[in-house]
Amino acid sequence: MQLAIRLGVVACVAAACLFGAGRLDDAVAVFDFRADANAAATFTERTYPEIDTLPGGANVMEDARLWMPEDANYDVVFGSPALERRFGNVAYFLYILLWPRTQSADEPAHWVFCYGCTSSTLGPGNEVLSDSGEGLFFARRNT
């Protein structure tokens, strides 16, 4: 009787191992898919995720990272107060993404991000270095 029980346990364990080994490919495929998607993405796509409130912002942020020195101060301005209330998270997103650069709201900075703007909103004395085509500008103040 005990021999039959032991053989039954061994058979159950063997069946579980075979079933698990058969499903292992499906389990690993989930990770393989993520790895393939990450490998197919460019550096900019991996570094700057596309977010709904910042369409086309990846190229602008990469340009800003390349233009601005690491000890730079920058401003984040909005085309209207309504945009600032609605999309204030954009400033926080840039703060995290562009660290160690610092946001400076107290004094005019040499670099500026303008969200919901047109080139005329920035005014004279600003050179637009990058434009998302969706209302996000990165500019350098010349004054």
C-alpha positions in Angstrom: 0.0 0.0 0.0 2.8 2.4 0.9 4.6 1.6 -2.3 1.5 2.6 -4.3 1.2 5.9 -2.4 4.8 6.7 -3.0 4.5 5.8 -6.7 1.4 8.0 -6.9 3.3 11.0 -5.4 6.2 10.5 -7.8 3.8 10.3 -10.7 2.0 13.5 -9.6 5.3 15.3 -9.2 6.5 14.1 -12.6 3.3 15.2 -14.2 3.5 18.6 -12.6 7.1 19.0 -13.8 6.2 18.0 -17.4 3.2 20.3 -17.4 5.4 23.2 -16.0 8.1 22.5 -18.5 5.6 22.6 -21.3 4.2 26.0 -20.2 7.7 27.5 -19.5 8.0 28.8 -23.1 4.7 30.7 -22.6 5.9 32.2 -19.3 9.3 33.3 -20.7 7.7 34.7 -23.9 6.1 37.5 -21.8 9.6 38.7 -20.8 10.9 38.0 -24.3 8.2 40.3 -25.8 9.2 43.1 -23.4 12.8 42.7 -24.2 12.2 42.7 -27.9 10.0 45.9 -27.6 12.7 47.6 -25.6 15.4 46.5 -28.0 13.4 47.9 -31.0 13.0 51.3 -29.3 15.5 54.1 -29.8 17.4 55.7 -27.0 15.0 58.6 -27.0 11.9 56.4 -26.9 13.3 54.5 -23.9 14.5 57.6 -22.0 11.6 59.9 -22.6 8.3 58.1 -22.4 5.4 59.5 -24.5 2.8 60.9 -22.2 -0.6 62.2 -23.2 -0.1 65.7 -21.9 3.2 66.1 -23.7 2.7 64.9 -27.3 5.9 65.1 -29.3 7.9 66.1 -26.2 10.5 63.3 -26.4 12.6 65.1 -29.1 12.3 68.4 -27.4 13.5 66.9 -24.1 16.4 65.2 -25.7 17.4 68.4 -27.4 17.2 70.2 -24.1 19.3 67.6 -22.4 22.0 68.0 -25.1 21.9 71.8 -25.2 21.7 72.7 -21.5 24.7 72.2 -19.3 24.1 70.1 -16.2 24.4 73.2 -13.9 21.8 75.2 -15.9 18.6 76.8 -14.6 15.5 76.8 -16.7 12.0 78.2 -16.6 8.7 76.4 -17.5 6.1 78.8 -18.7 2.6 78.2 -20.0 0.7 79.8 -22.9 -2.2 80.6 -20.6 -3.1 80.3 -16.9 -5.7 77.7 -17.7 -3.0 75.5 -19.2 -0.9 75.9 -16.1 -3.7 74.7 -13.9 -4.6 71.8 -16.2 -1.1 70.6 -17.1 1.1 71.7 -14.1 2.4 68.2 -14.0 4.5 69.0 -17.1 6.8 71.2 -15.0 7.2 68.4 -12.4 7.9 65.8 -15.2 10.6 68.1 -16.6 12.0 68.6 -13.1 12.6 64.9 -12.7 13.7 64.1 -16.2 16.2 66.9 -16.6 17.8 66.6 -13.2 20.5 67.8 -12.1 19.4 71.0 -14.0 17.1 73.1 -11.8 13.9 74.9 -12.4 14.0 78.6 -11.5 10.7 80.3 -11.0 12.1 83.3 -9.0 14.3 84.8 -11.6 14.5 84.6 -15.4 16.7 81.8 -16.5 18.8 81.5 -19.7 16.7 78.5 -20.8 13.0 78.2 -21.1 10.3 75.6 -21.8 7.0 77.0 -23.0 4.0 74.7 -23.1 0.9 75.6 -25.0 2.7 78.4 -26.8 3.3 79.8 -30.2 6.6 81.4 -31.2 5.0 84.8 -30.6 4.1 83.9 -27.0 7.7 83.6 -26.2 8.4 87.1 -27.4 11.5 88.7 -28.8 14.9 87.8 -27.4 14.2 84.1 -27.4 15.7 81.7 -29.8 13.6 78.6 -30.3 15.9 75.6 -30.3 13.4 72.8 -30.5 9.7 72.6 -31.3 7.4 69.5 -30.8 4.9 70.7 -33.3 2.3 70.3 -30.6 2.9 73.5 -28.6 6.0 72.6 -26.6 9.0 74.8 -27.2 12.5 74.8 -25.8 14.3 78.1 -26.2 17.3 80.1 -25.2 16.9 83.6 -23.9 19.3 86.0 -25.6 18.6 88.9 -23.4 
